[in-house]
Amino acid sequence: MYRSVKYMLLVVASITLFISSCTCPCEQEVSSPDEIVAQAMEGLEMITPEDLKQKMDSLEMFYLIDVRELGEYVYGYIPGAINIPGGILIFKMGNEAFWDNEMIYPPEKTDKIIAYCKKGKRSVIAADYLERLGYENVKFLEGGWKAWEMVYPLEYEENLEMLGGSHDAEEDAGGC
């Protein structure tokens, strides 16, 4: 009997050790945001600015999503990009009213999607979120907007009107 109790305790201890070692990666503490990005990058596909330009020039169909904040986006963005800041990306992807407002069809789960941000880290997180939402063909732009700007300094659009504060409106303030 003593031997069976000893054997039972050994089995229970082994099972407990096994279960405690199988924790979800999302429950693991990380030491820095860079570690979060490195974990999210595992298994993601990357695209270079040159490959992105080639896709654009060949008129290949894909969604180009700029995940920077509006204040960053308006000063310069890759032609054809849709601005969806990273903090609201997962909430906008399946929102048909959002896409109606953008005047384009919402992406299907099999459509090609390329995300980019300023330097690449936020787009890694965005691409990871998109894959978790079930989108199958997601890539992120290596080096982000800054890499694009270095390779293609004249290939960009801007929309400063989105900032507001236009001085074109007639004001009845008088003075200079």
For each residue, the residues with C-beta under 8 A, 3 or more apart:
1: 4 5
2: 5 6
3: 6 7
4: 1 7 8
5: 1 2 8 9
6: 2 3 9 10
7: 3 4 10 11
8: 4 5 11 12
9: 5 6 12 13
10: 6 7 13 14
11: 7 8 14 15
12: 8 9 15 16
13: 9 10 16 17
14: 10 11 17 18
15: 11 12 18 19
16: 12 13 19 20
17: 13 14 20 21
18: 14 15 21 22
19: 15 16 22
20: 16 17 23
21: 17 18
22: 18 19
23: 20 27 28
24: 27 28
25: 28 39
26:
27: 23 24
28: 23 24 25
29:
30: 35 36 39
31: 35
32: 35 36
33: 36 37 121
34: 37 38 121
35: 30 31 32 38 39
36: 30 32 33 39 40 125
37: 33 34 40 41 121 124 125
38: 34 35 41 42
39: 25 30 35 36 42
40: 36 37 44 124 125 127 128
41: 37 38 44 124 128
42: 38 39
43: 131
44: 40 41 124 127 128 131 138 139 140
45: 138 139 140
46: 139 140 141 142
47: 51 52 55 114 139 140 141 142
48: 51 52 141 142 147
49: 52 53 141 142 143 147 148 150 151 152
50: 53 54 151
51: 47 48 54 55
52: 47 48 49 55 56 64 78 114 141 148
53: 49 50 56 57 151 152 155
54: 50 51 57 58
55: 47 51 52 58 60 62 114
56: 52 53 59 60 79 80
57: 53 54
58: 54 55
59: 56
60: 55 56 112
61: 111 112
62: 55 111 112 113 114
63: 82 107 111 112 113 114
64: 52 78 80 81 82 114 116
65: 81 82 83 84 89 113 114 115 116 126
66: 73 77 78 81 82 83 84 116 117 145
67: 84 85 86 89 115 116 117 122 123 126
68: 72 73 83 85 86 117 118 122 145
69: 72 73 85
70: 73 74 83 85 162
71: 74 75 163
72: 68 69 75 118 145
73: 66 68 69 70 77 81 83 159 162
74: 70 71 77 158 159 160 162 163
75: 71 72 158 160
76: 145 149 156 157 158
77: 66 73 74 81 83 145 156 157 158 159
78: 52 64 66 81 116 145 148 155 156 157
79: 56 155 156 157
80: 56 64
81: 64 65 66 73 77 78 116
82: 63 64 65 66 102 104
83: 65 66 68 70 73 77
84: 65 66 67 88 89 92 93
85: 67 68 69 70 88 89
86: 67 68 89 117 122 125 126
87:
88: 84 85 91 92
89: 65 67 84 85 86 92 93 126 129 130
90: 93 129 133
91: 88 95
92: 84 88 89 95 98
93: 84 89 90 106 107 130 133 135
94: 106 133
95: 91 92 98 99 106
96: 99 100 106
97: 100 101
98: 92 95 101 102 106
99: 95 96 102 104 105 106
100: 96 97 103
101: 97 98
102: 82 98 99
103: 100
104: 82 99
105: 99
106: 93 94 95 96 98 99
107: 63 93 111 113 135
108: 111
109: 134 135 136
110: 136 137
111: 61 62 63 107 108 135 137
112: 60 61 62 63 137 139
113: 62 63 65 107 127 130 135 137 138 139
114: 47 52 55 62 63 64 65 138 139 140 141
115: 65 67 123 126 127 130 138 139 140 141
116: 64 65 66 67 78 81 120 123 140 141 144 145 148
117: 66 67 68 86 120 121 122 123 126 144 145
118: 68 72 122 144 145 146
119: 143 144 145 146 147
120: 116 117 123 124 140 141 142 143 144 147
121: 33 34 37 117 124 125 144
122: 67 68 86 117 118 125 126 144
123: 67 115 116 117 120 126 127 140 141 144
124: 37 40 41 44 120 121 127 128 140
125: 36 37 40 86 121 122 128 129
126: 65 67 86 89 115 117 122 123 129 130 140
127: 40 44 113 115 123 124 130 131 138 139 140
128: 40 41 44 124 125 131 132
129: 89 90 125 126 132 133
130: 89 93 113 115 126 127 133 135 138
131: 43 44 127 128 134 135 136 138
132: 128 129
133: 90 93 94 129 130
134: 109 131
135: 93 107 109 111 113 130 131 138
136: 109 110 131
137: 110 111 112 113
138: 44 45 113 114 115 127 130 131 135
139: 44 45 46 47 112 113 114 115 127
140: 44 45 46 47 114 115 116 120 123 124 126 127
141: 46 47 48 49 52 114 115 116 120 123 144 145 147 148
142: 46 47 48 49 120 147
143: 49 119 120 146 147 148 150
144: 116 117 118 119 120 121 122 123 141 147 148
145: 66 68 72 76 77 78 116 117 118 119 141 148 149
146: 118 119 143 149 150
147: 48 49 119 120 141 142 143 144 150 151
148: 49 52 78 116 141 143 144 145 151 152 155 156
149: 76 145 146 152 153 156
150: 49 143 146 147 153
151: 49 50 53 147 148
152: 49 53 148 149 155 156
153: 149 150 156
154:
155: 53 78 79 148 152
156: 76 77 78 79 148 149 152 153
157: 76 77 78 79
158: 74 75 76 77
159: 73 74 77 162
160: 74 75 163
161: 164 166
162: 70 73 74 159
163: 71 74 160
164: 161
165:
166: 161 169
167:
168:
169: 166
170:
171:
172:
173:
174:
175:
176:
